[in-house]
Amino acid sequence: MLLGVCEWLATKTSFTAKNIRIFFVLLVLLAGTGVALYLILWLVKVFSGE
């Protein structure tokens, strides 16, 4: 939603963007790793040229 990671990841997998967003929110609330994972995936998205 902020950086387009969920939509990008949805095109790469068979999950919907809504399900991926829910997963990230749960990771942030439960383990606190969702933000770091989101930023890492954003970097992968940016540097992969897509």
N, CA, C and O atoms as a DFTB+ gen file, in Angstrom:
200 C
 N C O
     1  1       0.819      -1.175       0.000
     2  2       0.000       0.000       0.000
     3  2       0.874       1.255       0.000
     4  3       0.621       2.190      -0.759
     5  1       1.878       1.274       0.831
     6  2       2.750       2.441       0.874
     7  2       3.767       2.420      -0.251
     8  3       3.953       3.414      -0.952
     9  1       4.415       1.294      -0.417
    10  2       5.491       1.206      -1.413
    11  2       5.179       0.237      -2.548
    12  3       6.007       0.053      -3.441
    13  1       4.014      -0.379      -2.533
    14  2       3.624      -1.289      -3.592
    15  2       4.131      -2.706      -3.436
    16  3       4.072      -3.496      -4.379
    17  1       4.629      -3.035      -2.258
    18  2       5.206      -4.366      -2.050
    19  2       4.133      -5.447      -2.073
    20  3       4.354      -6.511      -2.651
    21  1       2.997      -5.207      -1.469
    22  2       1.956      -6.234      -1.398
    23  2       1.388      -6.560      -2.775
    24  3       1.176      -7.727      -3.105
    25  1       1.144      -5.532      -3.575
    26  2       0.667      -5.766      -4.944
    27  2       1.713      -6.497      -5.773
    28  3       1.387      -7.411      -6.529
    29  1       2.967      -6.093      -5.629
    30  2       4.052      -6.739      -6.358
    31  2       4.179      -8.202      -5.949
    32  3       4.345      -9.080      -6.795
    33  1       4.100      -8.455      -4.640
    34  2       4.211      -9.824      -4.142
    35  2       3.003     -10.665      -4.559
    36  3       3.132     -11.869      -4.784
    37  1       1.838     -10.040      -4.661
    38  2       0.642     -10.754      -5.100
    39  2       0.770     -11.219      -6.541
    40  3       0.259     -12.280      -6.902
    41  1       1.455     -10.426      -7.371
    42  2       1.646     -10.853      -8.761
    43  2       2.649     -12.000      -8.860
    44  3       2.616     -12.778      -9.814
    45  1       3.534     -12.103      -7.880
    46  2       4.542     -13.162      -7.889
    47  2       4.036     -14.463      -7.272
    48  3       4.576     -15.532      -7.556
    49  1       3.007     -14.383      -6.435
    50  2       2.475     -15.562      -5.750
    51  2       1.009     -15.747      -6.112
    52  3       0.448     -14.971      -6.886
    53  1       0.400     -16.766      -5.555
    54  2      -1.020     -17.009      -5.809
    55  2      -1.909     -16.389      -4.732
    56  3      -3.113     -16.644      -4.707
    57  1      -1.333     -15.582      -3.846
    58  2      -2.104     -14.932      -2.794
    59  2      -2.637     -13.590      -3.281
    60  3      -2.109     -13.002      -4.226
    61  1      -3.694     -13.113      -2.619
    62  2      -4.202     -11.784      -2.952
    63  2      -3.439     -10.741      -2.142
    64  3      -2.835     -11.056      -1.116
    65  1      -3.473      -9.504      -2.612
    66  2      -2.787      -8.421      -1.907
    67  2      -3.385      -8.213      -0.520
    68  3      -2.673      -7.863       0.422
    69  1      -4.673      -8.425      -0.397
    70  2      -5.340      -8.275       0.908
    71  2      -4.792      -9.281       1.913
    72  3      -4.525      -8.924       3.060
    73  1      -4.622     -10.523       1.498
    74  2      -4.086     -11.551       2.392
    75  2      -2.646     -11.253       2.787
    76  3      -2.249     -11.496       3.927
    77  1      -1.873     -10.734       1.863
    78  2      -0.481     -10.395       2.156
    79  2      -0.419      -9.234       3.142
    80  3       0.414      -9.233       4.048
    81  1      -1.301      -8.241       2.971
    82  2      -1.346      -7.123       3.918
    83  2      -1.708      -7.595       5.314
    84  3      -1.114      -7.141       6.292
    85  1      -2.662      -8.489       5.421
    86  2      -3.047      -9.045       6.724
    87  2      -1.868      -9.777       7.350
    88  3      -1.638      -9.669       8.555
    89  1      -1.127     -10.515       6.547
    90  2       0.052     -11.231       7.027
    91  2       1.095     -10.266       7.588
    92  3       1.662     -10.514       8.652
    93  1       1.348      -9.172       6.880
    94  2       2.311      -8.182       7.356
    95  2       1.850      -7.531       8.654
    96  3       2.660      -7.314       9.555
    97  1       0.574      -7.221       8.763
    98  2       0.050      -6.623      10.000
    99  2       0.204      -7.594      11.159
   100  3       0.591      -7.192      12.257
   101  1      -0.090      -8.856      10.930
   102  2       0.083      -9.854      11.989
   103  2       1.547      -9.987      12.387
   104  3       1.851     -10.124      13.572
   105  1       2.451      -9.951      11.429
   106  2       3.871     -10.017      11.754
   107  2       4.315      -8.829      12.591
   108  3       5.119      -8.976      13.512
   109  1       3.791      -7.654      12.271
   110  2       4.150      -6.466      13.046
   111  2       3.614      -6.583      14.472
   112  3       4.324      -6.274      15.429
   113  1       2.388      -7.019      14.613
   114  2       1.770      -7.096      15.929
   115  2       2.337      -8.228      16.786
   116  3       2.505      -8.063      17.994
   117  1       2.627      -9.356      16.182
   118  2       3.050     -10.525      16.957
   119  2       4.563     -10.605      17.162
   120  3       5.033     -10.879      18.267
   121  1       5.304     -10.369      16.115
   122  2       6.748     -10.575      16.219
   123  2       7.553      -9.300      16.010
   124  3       8.726      -9.246      16.378
   125  1       6.949      -8.289      15.433
   126  2       7.673      -7.059      15.168
   127  2       8.611      -7.125      13.981
   128  3       9.392      -6.200      13.758
   129  1       8.548      -8.194      13.222
   130  2       9.454      -8.358      12.088
   131  2       8.828      -7.935      10.765
   132  3       9.498      -7.935       9.732
   133  1       7.565      -7.581      10.789
   134  2       6.871      -7.224       9.561
   135  2       7.448      -6.012       8.880
   136  3       7.537      -5.979       7.652
   137  1       7.844      -5.006       9.648
   138  2       8.399      -3.785       9.066
   139  2       9.727      -4.084       8.375
   140  3       9.962      -3.626       7.256
   141  1      10.585      -4.841       9.028
   142  2      11.878      -5.183       8.438
   143  2      11.689      -6.018       7.172
   144  3      12.358      -5.779       6.167
   145  1      10.795      -6.982       7.215
   146  2      10.536      -7.814       6.046
   147  2       9.966      -6.989       4.903
   148  3      10.340      -7.185       3.747
   149  1       9.066      -6.071       5.221
   150  2       8.479      -5.195       4.207
   151  2       9.554      -4.361       3.527
   152  3       9.563      -4.244       2.302
   153  1      10.460      -3.781       4.305
   154  2      11.521      -2.959       3.734
   155  2      12.503      -3.780       2.904
   156  3      12.976      -3.315       1.867
   157  1      12.807      -4.981       3.345
   158  2      13.691      -5.860       2.576
   159  2      13.048      -6.213       1.238
   160  3      13.712      -6.194       0.202
   161  1      11.755      -6.537       1.262
   162  2      11.062      -6.866       0.017
   163  2      10.958      -5.653      -0.904
   164  3      10.995      -5.797      -2.127
   165  1      10.827      -4.454      -0.321
   166  2      10.809      -3.249      -1.134
   167  2      12.145      -3.063      -1.843
   168  3      12.181      -2.701      -3.019
   169  1      13.241      -3.308      -1.134
   170  2      14.563      -3.201      -1.750
   171  2      14.732      -4.215      -2.870
   172  3      15.299      -3.900      -3.916
   173  1      14.245      -5.428      -2.655
   174  2      14.317      -6.458      -3.700
   175  2      13.517      -6.014      -4.907
   176  3      13.963      -6.172      -6.044
   177  1      12.330      -5.455      -4.668
   178  2      11.478      -4.986      -5.754
   179  2      12.160      -3.865      -6.541
   180  3      12.153      -3.880      -7.772
   181  1      12.739      -2.911      -5.849
   182  2      13.358      -1.757      -6.492
   183  2      14.572      -2.184      -7.307
   184  3      14.733      -1.751      -8.447
   185  1      15.417      -3.020      -6.741
   186  2      16.656      -3.382      -7.419
   187  2      16.492      -4.509      -8.423
   188  3      17.421      -4.801      -9.176
   189  1      15.317      -5.153      -8.449
   190  2      15.090      -6.171      -9.468
   191  2      14.608      -5.548     -10.771
   192  3      14.561      -6.217     -11.803
   193  1      14.251      -4.270     -10.726
   194  2      13.845      -3.565     -11.934
   195  2      12.406      -3.735     -12.303
   196  3      12.039      -3.461     -13.446
   197  1      11.575      -4.170     -11.400
   198  2      10.160      -4.367     -11.705
   199  2       9.308      -3.288     -11.109
   200  3       8.088      -3.303     -11.272
